[in-house]
Amino acid sequence: MDNNLYQYTGHDHDVASRQRDFVLRLALAFALMVILFAVLLGRFVYLQVFKHHEYVAQANTNRISLVPTPPIRGEIVDANGVVLASNYPAYSLEIVPGEIEGKIDDTIEALRAYVDITASDLKRFKKFRTEYRSFENIPLKLKLQPDEAARLSAQLYRFKGVEINARTFRNYRYPELTAHFLGYIGRISDRDQQKLEEEDLVSLYRGSTHIGKSGLESFYERQLHGAPGYQEVEKDAYGHVVRVLKTVPAKTGQTLRLAMDIRLQQEADRLMNGRRGAIVALNPQTGGVLAFVSKPSFDPNLFIDGIDSDTWKALNEDWQRPLINRVTQGLYPPGSTFKPFMGMALLESGKITQTTVVPAPGAWSIPGSRHLFRDSVRRGHGSANLSKAIQVSSDTFFYRLGYELGIDKTDPYLAEFGLGSPTGIDLPNEYKGILPSREWKAKRFAKSKDPKAREWHPSEMVSVSIGQGYNAYTPLQMAHATASLANDGVVYRPHLVKELLDHERREITLIDPKPERSIPFKQSNFEYVKQAMAKVLQPGGTAYRIGQGLPYTMGGKTGTAQVVQIKQGARYNAAALAEQHRDHAWFISFAPVEKPQIAIAVLLENGGWGASAAPLARSLTDYYLLTLKAGQAPAGAVQAADASAPQQENTPQTVTGAPASPPAASVFQQAYGVAGNVQTASGAAP
């Protein structure tokens, strides 16, 4: 009995122990659940209360997208509002490689049934594929015909990754006439993108595909480009746009008005008549560029959406170098057009006076040397003062006096005319030319092993004094120097753009024609040299033929620049030389002499004697003073644009506002009805 009681008591103890364990485990599990729920509740409170705004913003970002809308690029017009660079809408066939199902070549072949895809289109597309990322739209065919766009749009559901998009295209209405100063736009490259990142301008180019590459398109890129807008759109889970929540319009780029009348540009181009070279005309009173011709030229429309390799090779390897802007980048010895400036150096240095007369024989030698430096006229000119030496273009007069004056005394006076320095025109990549000096030669030949090669030798001054030797200047520099001389030393910076119109702000910015500086020479010396240049067009002068029947006063100077050296005693024979080795022909001029309104530099590459360039300057001056300035040509008398150019274009925006009273009536106010704030900007800087 006791034994049984003991067994019963032990059983109860085990049951109680198990119950305690169960309750303990249950309590632990409950505690764990409470802790977990507490953690979840804490996390819930943290997310819903403390992180509420952050996650709402993220959710909205997933639901709402910003779609950038690129701005419309500003137009470029001439002085009378004639549009030179415009925009027009057109459809573009584009492919997104990352979305194509199957092979791209098969897709393109299938698209041929609806669109005429040329070999040139395919070359451009293959070139773009190497530059674009797989998720970017790559143009296959630009500027679809309306019937092509309509035909294909009905079948687009069959072509995943193929899109038809409306684009705004740039058009240069007078392509070869304006290529070297308008420049062109092109696709934004990796290099362009890197530059935008460095300048913190990436946000301004969201949605844009093009940027200015050269000319005014590049120099005034910030003004022409405008600012992008955007659409705030709501998308569903599949990325489809459900609705547009907000629209911020893009800001149209500014319109540039030039100082140039396109009719004078056309006349200058006509006068070149297919010859290689350059003509540049400036207004000495303001620095405004009146004509700017570099020949041969090219069609800038070819570069806008990527030029094919064959066309690029043809342009780049052409020995006539049509891509070179000869006005600002062509460096040539100025020949005898250098003599008026050399004459100013002789007068200002005190080496001679206005009445000094020196021998001007047919040949001259450096004292102690037998080498003969010959005059262009074998018999010479007897004796001459500076006025006669400029009129008849005596070489020996300048040989002797230039040698005696020396480079160190000559250089500072010539530098005052801007020779050897950039003019500061509102174009990129202007060359500064070469005004030789002792310091220049030491730097130029610094790597030479021969120490004598770095030294300046007095004999080198002989050729320099007549515009040969190391002298090398651009046609723009010669026109600028001529304008400064004609304007009695008052120097204006050359500029193409005269006025900028900001449609968004209703604001006009005028390029203020303030003098950049004044050359500190005697006014009597300026007048003396100008009158000597006027005698060049009179009987006995080297350009007397173009002075016949002149209804206004005009000063000028011929120049013949040697390209290859002729042996001592040998005669120049152009027929025996290759064309590119023949002399260059120069002519500089200004008119009227009393108060010049136009200064011109004409360069004919391998054109022979300088007198052959003079008729072009006379004809251009006649057209400017007697036709344009006299109002003989109708304002709209411009030749038709290239027939191949698209005829669609955007009408310039009209902005109205309160009447303003600018210093002078603006072409934008006259042609576009614009009124608003008028500001001024010094010089040619944008």
Secondary structure, 3 states (H helix, E strand, C coil): CHHHHHHHHHHHHHHHHHHHHHHHHHHHHHHHHHHHHHHHHHHHHHHHHHCHHHHHHHHHHHHEEEEEECCCCCCEECCCCCEEEEEEEEEEEEECHHHCCCCHHHHHHHHCCCCCCCHHHHHHHHHHHHHCCCCCCEEEEEEECHHHHHHHHCCHHHCCCEEEEEEEEEEECCHHHHHHHHCCEEECCHHHHHHHHHCCCHHHHCCCCEEECCHHHHHCHHHHHCECEEEEEEECCCCCEEEEEEEECCECCCEEEECCCHHHHHHHHHHHCCCCEEEEEECCCCCEEEEEEEECCCCHHHHCCCCCHHHHHHHHHCCCCCCCCHHHHCCECCHHHHHHHHHHHHHHHCCCCCCCCEEECCEECCCCCCCCEECCCCCCCEEECHHHHHHHCCHHHHHHHHHHHCHHHHHHHHHCCCCCCCCCCCCCCCCCCECCCHHHHHHHCCCCCCHHHHCCCCCHHHHHCCCCCCCEECHHHHHHHHHHHHCCCEECCCECEEEEEECCCCEEEEEECCCCEECCCCHHHHHHHHHHHHHCCCCCCCCHHHHCCCCCCCEEEEEEECCCCCCCCCCCCHHHCCHHHCCEEEEEEEECCCCCCEEEEEEECCCCCHHHCHHHHHHHHHHHHHHHCCCCCCCCCCCCCCCCCCCCCCCCCCCCCCCCCCCCCCHHHHHCCCCCEEEEEECCCC
